[in-house]
């Protein structure tokens, strides 16, 4: 829920800006768009409004919305985009034999209860709107139950004449009621028109004809369908004043378009009478009686605009119709061009879709070992094809990989010929680093052991951003999105991977299922080997994340190979002060020992 709320809030920023652009374009091109085309511009916008709720899409977070994105959680687990300080941090390993980690600073995120509070508030608003709609529906139900079929033969004949004029063949019943002040048409699949009894009693034929033409035009224009989207938008976006303002404009555009359509059936001398009819009903009621109906009534502000349009109405020429169509298509294409800014492929989701069907999975409880740390442990036993998972939520959450990506960065460089298993040395450029181990020439083995970032950045620069992206997609690494910063694509929040995906990828890596040279894979394995005997070898890589100078998140991924069997694991931990890759490694060994491994 938290994840969706943040995506929804960020999407609202985009949608509000797009709504503002739409209003501006409508104003700029008001003399080039017919009333019907102006009203029709709501259709592409309604399409954009559905994007946050599509299960196969998510928001494309840009750096502009870093702050909102940090609402998701107090840590990296629930954060998408971070303000990475491109300064190297002192490794947290406490022995020379352990793998040094590379840390980076992330801006402090806002506590998760803020995201939860937004979610509760949003749902409360929806509930309030639902109550309003329920009361309106009940009120309309009683009106419909009390209404009687129209009996006046003169008005029924007039109604049939209006139906014939507008070439409507579907039977649309007409009823009279004493509980309405203004005529309405309602019904999604079975539309019905309801006329106030006082209108029939007055028996002003011209006014009734105008009203019938207006209501039938709503049916002919399929406004009931648009009304559904408008009401649904009002419920889901109840908190967004920009969206509400746009909905009000759309309602006005709808009535103006309907008025202009009616005027086509009237003589020019009748335009004033039609306008007076609108004013008459505006004096009786100044708001729409039900959210799911359409009628001739409107607010005084809307009525003023409608009267002005009626006063300035001229029959539409073919030339203007064509011109209006072209402008409409261009504006619609412009609006739909924002879709890429609101969505990315579902494969870039923050949550990995782990299919449990057909798998042997044990959900273990290692809370005692994790202590105050939050996070997950995942183990895959190859020969038994079985899983052990601690904390499924964290295990399926895509996280910044930190230095664990260096396993694959090295593999890409070997495959691309930047280095070879025999010759992987890169000379130090004499730039002094804060870590003594970095201030020397490096080979793949030494750079992996000390997590020498400049070495892997050099490899990445040699490969190039475009090729790295292809390699990432080739192996199916996490969300497969590396952003535009080749120096920190593994740490700027663009690239993310879940613990389960780490394990699956390690299994493919070690079992030679990745489309890379066996020689190159063996070279990387040799570089990440932590310990080896005649009977068993342990491989692994750590990663540490700092938040404002404090070690807040740690990774340790790897596998055990005893010749006859293999075990693949990934551990992710987080807390506010002391979560490192080194600690994740210690925790992993404790869990493996508890499991008898």
C-alpha positions in Angstrom: 0.0 0.0 0.0 2.8 2.4 0.9 4.5 1.8 -2.5 1.3 2.5 -4.4 0.5 5.7 -2.4 3.9 7.2 -3.2 3.6 6.3 -6.8 0.1 7.8 -6.8 1.2 11.0 -5.1 4.1 11.5 -7.6 1.8 10.8 -10.5 -0.6 13.5 -9.2 2.2 16.0 -9.6 2.7 15.0 -13.2 -1.1 14.9 -13.8 -1.6 18.3 -12.3 1.0 19.8 -14.5 -0.5 18.1 -17.6 -4.0 19.3 -16.6 -2.6 22.8 -16.4 -1.1 22.4 -19.9 -4.4 21.1 -21.2 -6.3 24.1 -19.9 -3.7 26.4 -21.4 -3.9 24.7 -24.8 -7.6 24.9 -24.7 -7.4 28.6 -24.1 -4.8 29.3 -26.7 -6.7 27.3 -29.4 -10.2 28.2 -28.3 -10.8 29.9 -31.7 -9.6 26.9 -33.6 -11.5 24.1 -31.8 -15.2 23.5 -32.1 -17.1 23.0 -28.9 -17.3 19.3 -29.5 -13.6 19.0 -30.0 -12.9 21.0 -26.9 -15.0 18.6 -24.9 -13.4 15.7 -26.6 -10.0 16.6 -25.2 -11.0 15.1 -22.0 -10.7 11.6 -23.5 -6.9 11.4 -23.7 -6.6 13.0 -20.3 -8.9 10.4 -18.8 -6.5 7.8 -20.3 -3.6 9.4 -18.4 -5.6 9.3 -15.2 -5.9 5.5 -15.3 -2.1 5.0 -15.4 -1.5 4.9 -11.6 -4.0 2.1 -11.3 -2.7 -0.1 -14.1 -1.0 -3.2 -12.6 1.6 -3.5 -15.4 3.0 0.0 -15.0 4.7 2.2 -12.4 5.7 5.8 -12.2 8.9 6.9 -13.8 10.5 8.8 -10.9 12.8 11.6 -12.0 15.3 13.5 -9.8 12.7 16.3 -9.6 10.6 14.1 -7.3 13.3 12.7 -5.1 11.8 14.2 -1.9 8.3 12.7 -2.5 9.8 9.4 -3.3 11.6 9.2 0.0 8.2 9.1 1.8 8.1 5.4 1.1 10.3 4.1 4.0 13.0 5.1 6.4 15.6 3.2 4.4 16.7 2.1 1.0 14.2 -0.8 1.1 11.4 1.4 0.0 13.2 4.2 -1.7 13.6 4.5 -5.5 15.7 7.5 -6.3 18.3 9.0 -4.0 20.6 12.0 -4.0 23.8 10.1 -4.1 26.9 12.0 -2.9 29.6 11.0 -5.3 32.2 10.7 -2.5 33.9 7.5 -1.5 33.4 6.3 2.0 35.9 4.4 4.2 35.3 0.6 3.9 33.7 -0.9 7.0 35.5 -4.3 7.0 37.3 -5.0 10.2 39.9 -7.5 8.9 42.2 -7.4 5.9 40.9 -10.8 4.8 37.3 -9.7 4.5 36.0 -7.9 1.4 36.1 -4.2 1.6 32.9 -2.4 0.8 32.1 0.8 -1.0 29.5 3.0 0.7 27.7 6.0 -0.5 25.6 8.6 1.2 21.9 8.9 0.7 19.7 11.8 1.8 17.7 11.0 5.0 14.3 9.7 4.1 11.0 10.6 5.7 9.5 8.1 8.1 7.1 5.5 6.7 4.2 6.6 8.9 3.9 9.7 6.6 3.2 7.4 3.6 0.8 5.3 5.7 -1.0 8.5 6.9 -1.5 9.6 3.3 -2.9 6.2 2.5 -5.4 6.3 5.4 -6.4 9.8 4.5 -6.9 8.9 0.8 -9.1 5.9 1.7 -11.1 8.0 4.2 -11.8 10.5 1.4 -12.9 7.7 -0.9 -15.2 6.4 1.8 -16.7 9.8 2.2 -17.3 10.2 -1.5 -18.8 6.7 -1.6 -21.3 7.7 1.1 -22.2 10.8 -0.9 -22.7 8.7 -4.0 -24.8 6.1 -2.1 -27.1 8.8 -0.7 -27.5 10.4 -4.2 -28.2 7.0 -5.7 -30.8 6.3 -3.0 -32.4 9.6 -3.6 -32.6 9.0 -7.3 -33.9 5.5 -6.7 -36.9 6.9 -4.8 -37.5 9.5 -7.6 -37.5 6.8 -10.2 -39.9 4.6 -8.2 -42.3 7.5 -7.8 -42.1 8.7 -11.4 -44.9 8.0 -13.8 -44.7 7.5 -17.6 -45.4 10.7 -19.5 -49.1 10.8 -20.3 -49.5 14.2 -22.1 -50.2 13.2 -25.7 -49.0 16.6 -27.1 -45.7 16.3 -25.4 -45.3 12.6 -26.3 -45.8 13.6 -30.0 -43.3 16.4 -29.6 -40.9 13.9 -28.1 -41.2 11.6 -31.0 -40.6 14.5 -33.3 -37.4 15.3 -31.5 -36.3 11.7 -31.7 -36.9 11.7 -35.4 -35.0 15.0 -35.9 -32.0 13.6 -34.1 -32.3 10.2 -35.9 -32.5 8.2 -32.7 -34.2 4.9 -33.0 -33.6 3.4 -29.5 -36.5 3.6 -27.2 -35.8 6.1 -24.4 -38.7 6.3 -21.9 -39.9 9.6 -20.6 -41.2 10.1 -17.1 -42.7 12.9 -15.1 -42.0 13.6 -11.4 -42.8 16.1 -8.8 -39.5 15.7 -7.1 -37.3 17.4 -9.6 -36.9 21.1 -10.5 -34.8 20.5 -13.6 -35.0 17.8 -16.3 -32.4 15.1 -16.3 -31.4 12.0 -18.3 -30.0 9.1 -16.4 -29.2 5.5 -17.0 -26.0 3.9 -18.4 -27.5 1.0 -20.3 -31.2 1.9 -20.1 -31.4 5.7 -20.3 -34.5 7.5 -19.2 -35.6 11.1 -19.3 -37.3 12.6 -16.2 -39.3 15.9 -16.6 -40.5 18.0 -13.7 -44.3 18.1 -13.5 -44.3 21.9 -13.3 -42.7 22.0 -16.7 -45.5 19.8 -18.2 -48.1 21.8 -16.4 -46.8 25.1 -17.9 -47.1 23.4 -21.3 -44.7 25.8 -23.0 -44.1 23.7 -26.2 -41.0 25.6 -27.3 -39.3 25.2 -24.0 -40.2 21.5 -23.7 -38.8 21.0 -27.3 -35.5 22.7 -26.3 -35.3 20.5 -23.2 -36.0 17.3 -25.0 -33.5 18.1 -27.8 -30.9 18.9 -25.1 -31.4 15.6 -23.2 -31.5 13.5 -26.3 -28.3 15.1 -27.5 -26.7 14.0 -24.2 -27.7 10.5 -25.1 -26.6 10.8 -28.7 -23.2 12.0 -27.6 -22.7 9.1 -25.2 -22.2 11.6 -22.3 -23.2 8.9 -19.8 -19.9 7.0 -20.5 -17.9 10.2 -19.9 -19.9 10.9 -16.8 -18.8 7.5 -15.4 -15.1 8.4 -15.8 -15.7 11.9 -14.4 -17.4 10.5 -11.3 -14.8 7.9 -10.8 -12.1 10.5 -11.2 -13.7 12.7 -8.6 -13.7 9.8 -6.2 -10.1 8.6 -6.7 -8.6 12.1 -7.1 -10.8 13.8 -4.5 -7.8 15.5 -2.9 -6.4 17.1 -6.1 -7.8 20.6 -6.6 -6.3 20.9 -10.1 -8.2 17.7 -11.2 -11.4 18.9 -9.6 -11.1 22.3 -11.4 -10.5 20.5 -14.7 -13.6 18.3 -14.1 -15.6 21.4 -13.6 -14.3 22.7 -17.0 -15.1 19.4 -18.7 -18.7 19.6 -17.4 -19.0 23.1 -18.8 -17.5 22.0 -22.1 -20.0 19.1 -22.2 -22.9 21.4 -21.8 -21.6 23.9 -24.3 -21.1 21.1 -26.8 -24.6 19.9 -26.2 -26.0 23.4 -26.6 -24.2 23.9 -29.9 -25.5 20.6 -31.1 -29.1 21.6 -30.2 -28.7 24.9 -32.0 -28.1 23.1 -35.3 -31.8 22.0 -35.1 -33.1 25.5 -34.4 -33.7 28.6 -36.5 -31.5 31.5 -35.8 -34.4 33.4 -34.4 -34.8 30.7 -31.7 -31.4 31.0 -30.3 -32.5 33.7 -27.8 -35.4 31.6 -26.7 -33.2 28.6 -26.1 -30.8 30.8 -24.0 -33.8 32.2 -22.0 -34.8 28.6 -21.3 -31.4 27.9 -19.8 -31.6 31.0 -17.7 -35.0 30.0 -16.5 -33.8 26.7 -15.1 -30.6 28.3 -13.8 -32.8 30.4 -11.5 -34.6 27.4 -10.2 -31.5 25.3 -9.3 -27.8 26.2 -9.3 -26.2 22.8 -9.0 -26.4 19.4 -10.7 -28.8 17.3 -8.5 -27.1 14.0 -9.0 -23.4 13.2 -9.9 -24.4 10.4 -12.4 -27.0 12.4 -14.4 -26.8 15.0 -17.1 -29.3 17.8 -17.5 -29.9 21.2 -18.9 -29.1 22.9 -15.5 -25.7 24.2 -14.4 -24.1 26.7 -12.0 -24.5 30.4 -12.7 -20.9 30.6 -13.8 -21.3 27.8 -16.2 -24.6 29.2 -17.4 -22.9 32.6 -18.2 -20.3 30.8 -20.4 -23.0 28.9 -22.1 -25.1 32.0 -22.9 -22.0 33.7 -24.3 -21.4 30.7 -26.6 -25.0 30.7 -27.7 -24.8 34.4 -28.5 -21.7 33.9 -30.6 -22.8 30.7 -32.2 -22.4 30.3 -36.0 -22.9 27.2 -38.1 -19.7 25.3 -38.4 -18.2 25.1 -41.9 -16.5 22.1 -43.4 -13.2 24.0 -43.4 -13.4 24.8 -39.7 -14.4 21.2 -38.9 -11.3 19.9 -40.6 -9.1 22.6 -39.0 -10.5 21.7 -35.6 -10.0 18.0 -36.1 -6.3 18.6 -37.0 -5.8 20.8 -33.9 -7.6 18.2 -31.7 -5.4 15.3 -33.0 -2.2 17.4 -32.4 -3.2 18.3 -28.8 -4.3 14.7 -28.1 -1.0 13.4 -29.4 0.9 15.9 -27.3 -1.0 14.8 -24.2 -0.5 11.1 -24.9 3.2 11.9 -25.3 3.4 12.2 -21.6 2.6 8.5 -21.1 6.4 7.6 -21.0 6.9 10.1 -18.2 4.2 8.4 -16.2 5.0 4.8 -16.9 7.8 2.3 -17.5 7.7 -1.4 -18.2 6.3 -3.7 -15.5 9.8 -5.4 -15.5 11.0 -2.3 -13.7 8.7 -2.7 -10.8 9.9 -2.1 -7.2 8.5 -5.5 -6.2 9.7 -8.7 -7.8 6.8 -11.0 -8.7 7.9 -14.3 -7.1 5.8 -17.2 -8.4 5.5 -19.7 -5.6 3.5 -22.3 -7.5 5.3 -25.6 -7.9 8.2 -24.5 -5.6 9.2 -26.1 -2.3 9.5 -23.1 0.0 10.0 -22.9 3.7 9.5 -19.6 5.5 11.9 -19.6 8.3 12.1 -17.3 11.4 15.5 -15.9 12.0 14.3 -12.9 14.0 16.5 -13.9 16.9 19.6 -13.7 14.7 18.5 -10.6 12.9 17.9 -8.8 16.2 17.1 -5.1 15.7 17.9 -5.4 12.0 15.2 -5.6 9.4 15.8 -7.4 6.2 15.7 -10.8 4.6 17.7 -14.0 4.1 17.1 -16.2 1.1 18.7 -19.7 0.4 18.3 -21.9 -2.6 19.3 -25.6 -2.3 20.1 -26.7 -5.8 19.9 -30.5 -5.6 16.6 -30.4 -3.6 15.2 -27.5 -5.7 14.0 -26.0 -2.4 13.9 -22.5 -0.9 14.3 -21.1 2.6 13.1 -17.5 3.0 13.1 -15.2 5.9 10.7 -12.2 5.5 9.1 -12.5 2.1 8.4 -8.7 2.0 12.0 -7.8 2.0 13.0 -10.8 -0.1 10.8 -9.6 -3.0 11.6 -5.9 -2.6 14.0 -4.5 -5.2 16.9 -2.7 -3.6 19.9 -0.7 -4.7 22.6 -3.4 -5.3 25.6 -1.4 -4.1 28.9 -3.2 -4.6 27.2 -6.6 -5.3 26.9 -5.5 -8.9 30.7 -5.7 -9.3 30.4 -9.5 -9.9 28.6 -8.8 -13.1 30.5 -5.6 -13.9 33.6 -7.7 -14.0 31.9 -10.4 -16.1 30.7 -7.8 -18.7 34.2 -6.4 -19.0 35.7 -9.8 -19.5 33.1 -10.6 -22.1 33.7 -7.3 -23.9 37.5 -7.8 -23.9 38.3 -4.8 -21.7 40.2 -7.2 -19.6 41.0 -10.9 -19.8 41.5 -13.7 -17.2 45.2 -13.6 -17.9 45.6 -9.8 -18.1 43.2 -7.8 -15.8 45.7 -5.3 -14.5 44.8 -1.6 -14.7 47.3 1.0 -13.7 46.6 3.4 -10.9 46.3 7.0 -12.3 48.1 8.4 -9.2 45.0 10.1 -7.9 45.1 9.7 -4.1 42.2 8.0 -2.5 41.3 7.9 1.2 41.8 4.1 1.2 45.4 3.0 1.0 44.6 -0.2 -0.7 43.1 1.8 -3.6 46.3 3.7 -4.2 48.1 1.1 -6.4 47.7 -0.8 -9.6 44.9 -3.3 -9.4 44.0 -6.7 -10.9 40.5 -8.2 -10.9 41.2 -10.3 -7.8 42.7 -7.4 -5.8 40.0 -4.9 -7.0 37.2 -7.4 -6.1 38.7 -8.1 -2.6 39.2 -4.4 -1.8 36.0 -3.3 -3.7 38.1 -0.8 -5.6 35.5 1.4 -7.2 37.7 3.3 -9.6 38.8 0.0 -11.1 35.2 -1.1 -11.9 34.3 2.4 -13.0 37.2 2.2 -15.5 35.8 -1.1 -16.7 32.3 0.4 -17.1 33.7 3.4 -19.0 35.4 1.0 -21.4 32.2 -0.9 -22.0 30.0 2.1 -22.4 26.5 2.8 -21.1 24.6 1.4 -24.1 26.4 -2.0 -23.9 26.0 -2.2 -20.1 22.3 -1.7 -20.5 22.2 -4.5 -23.1 24.2 -6.8 -20.8 21.9 -6.0 -17.9 18.9 -6.9 -20.0 20.7 -10.0 -21.3 21.1 -11.5 -17.9 17.7 -10.1 -16.6 19.2 -8.2 -13.7 16.5 -6.9 -11.4 14.5 -4.1 -12.9 17.0 -3.8 -15.9 17.2 0.0 -15.7 20.6 1.7 -15.3 19.7 5.4 -15.8 22.2 7.8 -17.4 25.1 7.9 -15.0 27.6 5.3 -16.0 29.8 6.1 -12.9 27.0 5.3 -10.4 24.2 3.4 -12.2 24.5 0.7 -9.5 24.0 3.3 -6.7 21.9 6.2 -7.9 18.6 4.3 -7.5 18.1 3.4 -11.2 19.2 -0.2 -10.9 17.5 -2.4 -8.3 17.3 -6.1 -7.5 15.6 -8.2 -4.9 17.3 -10.8 -2.7 15.4 -13.6 -4.4 16.6 -12.3 -7.8 20.1 -12.1 -6.5 19.9 -15.8 -5.6 18.3 -16.8 -8.9 21.0 -14.9 -10.9 23.8 -16.4 -8.8 22.4 -19.9 -9.6 22.5 -19.2 -13.3 25.9 -17.7 -13.0 27.5 -20.7 -11.2 25.7 -23.3 -13.2 26.9 -21.7 -16.5 23.4 -20.8 -17.6 24.3 -17.2 -18.4 25.2 -16.5 -22.1 28.9 -15.8 -21.3 32.2 -17.6 -21.8 32.9 -20.3 -19.2 36.4 -19.1 -18.9 35.2 -15.6 -18.0 32.7 -16.9 -15.5 35.4 -18.9 -13.8 37.7 -15.9 -13.7 35.0 -13.9 -11.8 34.3 -16.9 -9.5 38.0 -17.0 -8.7 37.9 -13.3 -7.8 35.0 -13.7 -5.4 36.2 -16.9 -3.7 36.4 -16.2 0.0 37.6 -19.6 1.2 38.4 -22.9 -0.4 39.4 -26.4 0.7 39.6 -29.7 -1.2 36.0 -30.4 -0.4 34.2 -27.0 -0.3 34.5 -23.4 -1.5 32.6 -20.3 -0.4 32.1 -17.4 -2.8 30.6 -14.0 -2.0 30.4 -10.3 -2.3 29.3 -7.6 0.1 27.8 -4.1 -0.3 27.2 -1.3 2.2 25.0 1.7 2.0 25.4 4.8 4.2 22.6 7.2 5.0 24.0 10.6 6.2 27.3 9.0 7.4 25.6 6.1 9.2 25.8 2.5 7.9 22.2 1.8 7.3 22.0 -1.1 4.8 24.2 -4.1 4.0 24.3 -6.9 1.4 26.1 -10.2 1.4 25.4 -12.6 -1.6 27.2 -15.7 -2.7 27.1 -19.5 -2.8 28.7 -22.6 -1.4 29.9 -25.4 -3.6 31.0 -28.7 -2.1 31.4 -30.6 -5.4 28.2 -32.6 -5.0 25.8 -29.8 -4.3 25.4 -26.1 -4.3 23.7 -23.5 -2.0 23.0 -20.0 -3.1 22.2 -17.2 -0.6 21.5 -13.5 -0.3 21.2 -11.5 2.9 20.0 -8.0 3.2 19.9 -6.0 6.4 19.1 -2.5 7.5 18.9 -0.4 10.6 19.6 3.2 11.5 23.2 2.9 12.6 25.2 -0.3 12.0 24.1 -2.3 9.0 27.1 -3.2 6.8 28.0 -5.8 4.3 30.5 -7.2 6.8 27.7 -7.6 9.4 25.5 -9.1 6.7 28.3 -11.6 6.1 28.6 -12.5 9.7 24.8 -12.9 10.0 24.8 -15.1 6.9 27.4 -17.5 8.4 25.4 -17.6 11.6 22.3 -18.7 9.7 24.2 -21.2 7.6 25.7 -22.7 10.8 22.2 -22.9 12.3 21.0 -24.7 9.2 23.9 -27.1 9.5 25.8 -25.8 6.4 
